[in-house]
Amino acid sequence: MEAETIVVGEPGAYTPHDIGVRWLFTLTDPLIPLRYRQHLNDQMVALITTRPRWGAFFIGGVLSDLISTLPGSDPWRHLSARWGASSFGPHPPLDNGAVGVTGRVFGTYTDALDVAGQVMAHPEIDTGLAAFAQPLSPGAAYAVAAGALGHKRAPDALAALAGDTDEGDLSEQEQVAAVIQIGSRRRLPQGQGRQLAEDGLEAIRWVAARRRSWLGTTDDSYVVEVVSRWSILATTLADGGDLGAQWASIDERNAENSIIAEDVDF
């Protein structure tokens, strides 16, 4: 009798890779039923809440990959930010959050107008702006800015959102198991990584939408590749491993999927 083949992401599998692969469909398929979409997001929030070190590498890797593929002149690649004692960029704001090169606070739909444009009077009903209609939280704006620091620096910057990066205690781990296996939102854990999870995932959605604006299409297969990649590699890095030659391979893939502004026809 042949052994049963386990497919990554299939229901009943709960490794970080499985959870990440399922979660990416919340980025790519708008027709997923709302209740199931929320369940997938709850699984990822629960995972990062009690494994914030893994979360910092996952979110940092995804953001770094996607942001590095934006045109070099894109202002989203040149933000300054602050979160508590952590700050970077030429002009960090006085308060938590991020600012652009002019010093204006970053994180509203107006930051997408340069590429997406505006057709309707309200961004909530504009197909090019709906993804940006709700303002970013200060933590999510900080996370977007951190992504531009690159693979090596972004996770450390994102750790500021998590505070203590130790694993959750036993009670939190039990709560995570309940969310992942049962889907009980009422039992979402409140560990150190909760803010990192919610702000970091929000930042990923915005940066994925930014790529979509540049490409002029909702069909962006590279987002799938990036999220799948980092749901695996984040475990290696969180466990103290090194990616070795894989770093160069990642850079090559990002270069192959980079957007050249002059080649985009608006």
C-alpha positions as CSV (number, residue, x, y, z in Angstrom):
1,M,0.0,0.0,0.0
2,E,1.5,3.3,-1.0
3,A,2.0,6.0,1.6
4,E,-0.5,8.9,1.5
5,T,1.0,12.0,-0.3
6,I,0.8,15.1,1.9
7,V,0.2,18.3,-0.2
8,V,1.5,21.5,1.2
9,G,-1.3,23.7,2.6
10,E,-3.9,21.0,2.6
11,P,-6.6,21.1,5.4
12,G,-5.3,19.4,8.5
13,A,-1.7,20.5,8.0
14,Y,-0.5,23.2,10.4
15,T,3.2,23.9,9.9
16,P,4.1,27.5,9.2
17,H,4.6,26.6,5.5
18,D,1.1,25.1,5.3
19,I,-0.5,28.1,7.1
20,G,1.5,30.5,4.8
21,V,0.4,28.8,1.6
22,R,-3.2,28.9,2.6
23,W,-3.0,32.5,3.7
24,L,-1.6,33.7,0.4
25,F,-5.0,33.0,-1.2
26,T,-6.4,35.9,0.8
27,L,-4.1,38.1,-1.4
28,T,-4.9,36.5,-4.7
29,D,-8.6,35.4,-4.7
30,P,-11.3,37.9,-3.9
31,L,-14.0,35.3,-4.3
32,I,-13.0,33.3,-1.2
33,P,-16.0,33.3,1.2
34,L,-15.6,36.0,3.8
35,R,-15.8,33.6,6.8
36,Y,-13.1,31.3,5.4
37,R,-11.0,34.3,4.4
38,Q,-11.2,35.5,8.0
39,H,-10.3,32.0,9.3
40,L,-7.2,31.9,7.1
41,N,-6.1,35.3,8.4
42,D,-6.8,34.3,12.0
43,Q,-4.5,31.3,11.5
44,M,-1.6,33.5,10.3
45,V,-2.2,36.0,13.1
46,A,-2.2,33.3,15.7
47,L,1.0,31.8,14.3
48,I,2.9,35.0,14.3
49,T,1.5,36.1,17.7
50,T,3.3,33.2,19.4
51,R,6.2,32.9,17.0
52,P,7.1,36.5,16.4
53,R,10.7,35.6,15.4
54,W,9.3,33.5,12.6
55,G,6.9,36.3,11.8
56,A,9.6,39.0,11.6
57,F,11.5,36.9,9.0
58,F,8.4,36.0,7.1
59,I,7.0,39.5,6.9
60,G,10.4,41.1,6.4
61,G,11.2,38.6,3.6
62,V,7.9,39.1,1.8
63,L,8.0,42.9,2.1
64,S,11.7,43.1,1.0
65,D,11.1,40.9,-2.1
66,L,8.1,42.8,-3.2
67,I,9.4,46.3,-2.5
68,S,12.7,45.5,-4.3
69,T,10.8,44.8,-7.5
70,L,9.2,48.3,-7.5
71,P,10.9,50.9,-9.7
72,G,13.9,52.5,-8.1
73,S,12.2,55.9,-8.2
74,D,9.1,54.7,-6.4
75,P,8.7,56.9,-3.3
76,W,7.6,53.8,-1.3
77,R,11.2,52.7,-1.4
78,H,12.4,55.9,0.2
79,L,10.5,56.3,3.4
80,S,11.7,57.3,6.9
81,A,10.2,55.7,9.9
82,R,10.1,55.3,13.7
83,W,8.7,52.8,16.2
84,G,9.7,53.5,19.7
85,A,13.5,53.5,19.9
86,S,13.9,52.1,16.4
87,S,14.2,54.6,13.6
88,F,15.7,54.7,10.1
89,G,15.8,56.9,7.0
90,P,17.1,60.4,6.5
91,H,14.1,62.1,8.3
92,P,12.4,59.8,10.8
93,P,9.2,61.3,12.2
94,L,8.8,62.3,15.8
95,D,5.9,60.0,16.3
96,N,5.5,56.3,15.5
97,G,4.9,55.7,11.8
98,A,6.5,56.6,8.5
99,V,6.9,59.7,6.3
100,G,7.8,60.3,2.7
101,V,10.7,62.3,1.4
102,T,8.8,65.5,1.8
103,G,8.0,64.8,5.5
104,R,4.3,64.1,4.9
105,V,2.8,61.2,6.9
106,F,2.7,58.0,4.8
107,G,-0.3,55.7,4.8
108,T,-3.4,57.0,3.1
109,Y,-4.8,56.4,-0.4
110,T,-3.1,59.6,-1.6
111,D,0.2,57.8,-1.5
112,A,-1.1,55.5,-4.3
113,L,-2.4,58.3,-6.6
114,D,0.9,58.8,-8.4
115,V,0.6,55.3,-10.0
116,A,-3.0,54.3,-9.6
117,G,-4.6,57.6,-10.5
118,Q,-8.2,58.3,-9.5
119,V,-11.4,57.9,-11.5
120,M,-14.1,58.0,-8.9
121,A,-14.7,60.7,-6.3
122,H,-14.3,58.3,-3.5
123,P,-11.4,55.8,-3.2
124,E,-13.7,53.2,-1.7
125,I,-15.5,52.8,-5.0
126,D,-12.5,53.3,-7.3
127,T,-11.2,50.0,-8.6
128,G,-7.6,51.3,-8.6
129,L,-7.8,52.7,-5.1
130,A,-10.1,50.4,-3.1
131,A,-7.2,48.4,-1.7
132,F,-5.8,51.7,-0.3
133,A,-9.0,53.3,0.8
134,Q,-8.6,52.4,4.5
135,P,-5.5,54.3,6.0
136,L,-2.6,52.2,7.3
137,S,-2.1,52.0,11.0
138,P,1.2,53.7,12.1
139,G,2.7,50.2,12.7
140,A,1.8,49.0,9.2
141,A,3.3,52.2,7.7
142,Y,6.4,51.5,9.7
143,A,6.4,47.9,8.4
144,V,6.2,49.1,4.7
145,A,9.2,51.4,5.3
146,A,11.1,48.6,7.0
147,G,10.6,46.3,4.0
148,A,12.7,48.7,1.9
149,L,15.7,48.0,4.2
150,G,16.3,44.7,2.6
151,H,16.3,41.0,3.7
152,K,19.1,41.4,6.3
153,R,17.8,44.5,8.1
154,A,14.1,44.4,7.7
155,P,13.5,41.5,10.3
156,D,15.4,43.4,13.0
157,A,13.5,46.6,12.3
158,L,10.2,44.7,12.4
159,A,11.1,43.1,15.7
160,A,10.4,46.5,17.3
161,L,6.7,45.9,16.6
162,A,6.8,42.6,18.5
163,G,8.7,43.8,21.6
164,D,10.0,40.7,23.3
165,T,10.7,38.1,20.5
166,D,10.5,35.0,22.8
167,E,8.0,32.3,22.0
168,G,4.6,32.6,23.5
169,D,3.9,30.8,26.8
170,L,2.1,27.5,27.1
171,S,-1.3,29.1,27.4
172,E,-0.8,31.1,24.2
173,Q,0.4,28.0,22.4
174,E,-2.8,26.2,23.4
175,Q,-4.8,29.2,22.2
176,V,-3.0,29.1,18.9
177,A,-3.8,25.4,18.4
178,A,-7.5,26.2,19.1
179,V,-7.5,28.9,16.4
180,I,-5.7,26.9,13.8
181,Q,-7.6,23.6,14.3
182,I,-11.0,24.9,15.3
183,G,-11.2,28.4,13.9
184,S,-12.4,30.1,17.1
185,R,-11.8,33.9,16.7
186,R,-12.8,34.4,20.3
187,R,-9.6,32.7,21.4
188,L,-7.1,34.6,19.4
189,P,-4.0,34.9,21.6
190,Q,-2.7,38.2,22.9
191,G,1.1,37.5,22.8
192,Q,4.0,39.8,22.0
193,G,3.7,39.2,18.3
194,R,0.0,40.2,17.9
195,Q,0.8,43.7,16.7
196,L,3.6,42.5,14.4
197,A,1.1,40.1,12.9
198,E,-1.7,42.5,12.3
199,D,0.5,45.5,11.2
200,G,2.8,43.3,9.1
201,L,0.1,41.5,7.2
202,E,-1.6,44.8,6.5
203,A,1.6,46.1,5.1
204,I,2.0,43.1,2.8
205,R,-1.5,43.7,1.4
206,W,-0.6,47.3,0.6
207,V,2.7,46.5,-1.1
208,A,1.1,43.7,-3.1
209,A,-1.5,46.2,-4.2
210,R,1.3,48.7,-5.1
211,R,2.8,46.1,-7.4
212,R,-0.6,45.5,-8.9
213,S,-1.0,49.2,-9.6
214,W,2.3,49.3,-11.4
215,L,1.5,46.2,-13.5
216,G,-2.0,47.3,-14.3
217,T,-3.4,43.9,-13.6
218,T,-4.7,41.8,-10.6
219,D,-2.9,38.8,-12.0
220,D,0.5,38.9,-10.2
221,S,1.9,35.4,-9.9
222,Y,5.1,36.7,-8.3
223,V,3.2,37.4,-5.1
224,V,2.3,33.7,-4.8
225,E,6.0,32.8,-5.3
226,V,7.2,35.2,-2.7
227,V,4.8,34.3,0.0
228,S,5.3,30.6,-0.6
229,R,9.1,31.1,-0.5
230,W,9.2,32.9,2.8
231,S,6.7,30.6,4.5
232,I,9.6,28.1,4.2
233,L,12.7,30.2,4.6
234,A,11.4,32.1,7.6
235,T,11.6,28.8,9.6
236,T,15.2,28.2,8.6
237,L,16.2,31.7,9.7
238,A,14.1,31.7,12.9
239,D,15.9,28.4,13.9
240,G,19.3,30.1,13.5
241,G,20.1,28.8,10.0
242,D,21.6,30.6,7.1
243,L,20.3,30.6,3.5
244,G,23.8,30.6,1.9
245,A,23.6,30.6,-1.9
246,Q,19.9,31.0,-1.7
247,W,20.3,34.7,-1.0
248,A,21.7,35.2,-4.5
249,S,19.0,33.1,-6.0
250,I,16.3,35.3,-4.3
251,D,18.0,38.4,-5.6
252,E,18.0,37.0,-9.1
253,R,14.3,36.2,-9.0
254,N,13.5,39.7,-7.7
255,A,15.6,41.2,-10.5
256,E,13.7,39.0,-13.1
257,N,10.4,40.3,-11.7
258,S,11.4,43.9,-11.3
259,I,9.2,46.6,-12.8
260,I,10.9,49.2,-15.0
261,A,8.8,52.4,-14.8
262,E,9.7,53.3,-18.4
263,D,8.2,50.1,-19.6
264,V,4.8,50.6,-18.0
265,D,2.1,52.0,-20.2
266,F,-0.5,53.8,-18.1
